[in-house]
Amino acid sequence: MIRESRNKATLSVWAGEEKYLMDTVTQVPVVHSVSFGYDDLDKWRDVALGKQPGHIYGRNTNPTVSVFEEKVRQLEGAEAATSFSTGMAAISNTLFTLLSPGDRCVSVKDTYGGTNVIFNKFLPKFGIDFVLCDTTDFDAIEAEIANGCQVLYMESPTNPTCKVMDIERLAQKAKSVGATVIVDNTLATPINQNPLELGADLVLHSATKFLGGHADALGGVVCGPVDTIANIYHFREINGATLHPEAAYLLIRGLKTLALRVERQNSTAMQIANFLSEHPFISNVFYPGLKTHLNHEIAVKQMRNFGGVLSFQLATDDFDAVRMFLPKLKYAHRAANLGAVETIVAPPATGSHVELTEQERALAGIPETLVRYSAGIEDPKDLIEDLAQALDTTHAALSG
Ligand SMILES: *Cc1c(COP(=O)(O)O)cnc(C)c1O
């Protein structure tokens, strides 16, 4: 197209933009454009009606965001995937798409804090019934499924005590009553576990954690059958919790090293779990890779490896010990996050479960002196030495 105006106002808008860009770039461009232009009105209409591939408006779809969705779709072995501004948007949009007034949802007590709030506070407002079972009491979960439900919502491993749910067994039971099975696979990552292969209908992630891996972008994604994902996508498109293209770019860049990072984090977390199991100032270590873990056998059955997150309990009831211990770690952020290249530690008492009282935490099986540890990609020897010095000096100070 030839544009002849020399007017500065017109030039500043149109100069240099004679053609739609980018056929040969090797790296995924961040497409900030909110809308997508069509000279051919018939094509525009066909794209808008979904009869031809393409993009119309950024709240709905965007080329950068689509690349992110396609990567996760293939990693999870799903028919389709759609993305969200955060992990919580993925979870809430999925639940609100699937559930209607009068429906019932079966889940467990150990879901992510925000998910728990959706169950306890927001679903009831819309006349949706729910029951939260003990996470590893599979007989009780099966009994609740048999009482009738439209959705079975699982998370495995859980945060922060790394409980493992028998996805295959529970999914099978849920299918027998016609329920949709959802699994939050954030902690496992698609490198270690693919819930769709175990019978789940939908798998979702907080991409903020391991998928992005650098603690610099929020995002969420859900994968599953074409029809269900189309419904969830439609709700998200209208609800507006769209993943930003800039965040999508950071997540794509992070995803390129997902396997490398997670393999390293698997191995480091296992070494650290073994080290801590032997340490006199540690009373409990929670990691699915340990033979002593309550559900080790199920973890072995359904996971290829056990992930980068573990938790452990100092051998004292005194929270002051945690106060003293955590700041001594040289190679860890003390922050409310996990799954990044840096090691991150957090006590649930100030992090993931800060809103519960001490008593409620005890009821949820979360000791006050528990520490969640998300292994980064540092040298595992450095991390173990760091833990050793922090534990030993804290122990000495407390017993001195
Ligand atoms: C962090 C997290 C979420 C929520 O993700 P956001 O991106 O923070 O909204 C959901 N599930 C699990 C297991 C998480 O760790």
Ligand as a Chemical Component Dictionary entry (heavy atoms), coordinates in Angstrom:
data_LIG
# 
_chem_comp.id                   LIG 
_chem_comp.type                 NON-POLYMER 
_chem_comp.pdbx_formal_charge   0 
_chem_comp.three_letter_code    LIG 
# 
loop_
_chem_comp_atom.comp_id 
_chem_comp_atom.atom_id 
_chem_comp_atom.alt_atom_id 
_chem_comp_atom.type_symbol 
_chem_comp_atom.charge 
_chem_comp_atom.model_Cartn_x 
_chem_comp_atom.model_Cartn_y 
_chem_comp_atom.model_Cartn_z 
_chem_comp_atom.pdbx_ordinal 
LIG C1 C1 C 0 0.813  -20.362 43.247 1  
LIG C2 C2 C 0 -0.173 -21.450 43.062 2  
LIG C3 C3 C 0 -1.447 -21.177 42.549 3  
LIG C4 C4 C 0 -1.912 -19.783 42.214 4  
LIG O1 O1 O 0 -1.168 -19.226 41.177 5  
LIG P1 P1 P 0 -1.036 -17.641 40.914 6  
LIG O2 O2 O 0 -0.305 -17.584 39.641 7  
LIG O3 O3 O 0 -0.281 -17.072 42.080 8  
LIG O4 O4 O 0 -2.415 -17.098 40.835 9  
LIG C5 C5 C 0 -2.304 -22.252 42.364 10 
LIG N1 N1 N 0 -1.945 -23.518 42.677 11 
LIG C6 C6 C 0 -0.731 -23.802 43.200 12 
LIG C7 C7 C 0 -0.386 -25.207 43.537 13 
LIG C8 C8 C 0 0.199  -22.783 43.400 14 
LIG O5 O5 O 0 1.399  -23.070 43.925 15 
# 
loop_
_chem_comp_bond.comp_id 
_chem_comp_bond.atom_id_1 
_chem_comp_bond.atom_id_2 
_chem_comp_bond.value_order 
_chem_comp_bond.pdbx_ordinal 
LIG C1 C2 SING 1  
LIG C2 C3 SING 2  
LIG C2 C8 DOUB 3  
LIG C3 C4 SING 4  
LIG C3 C5 DOUB 5  
LIG C4 O1 SING 6  
LIG O1 P1 SING 7  
LIG P1 O2 DOUB 8  
LIG P1 O3 SING 9  
LIG P1 O4 SING 10 
LIG C5 N1 SING 11 
LIG N1 C6 DOUB 12 
LIG C6 C7 SING 13 
LIG C6 C8 SING 14 
LIG C8 O5 SING 15 
# 
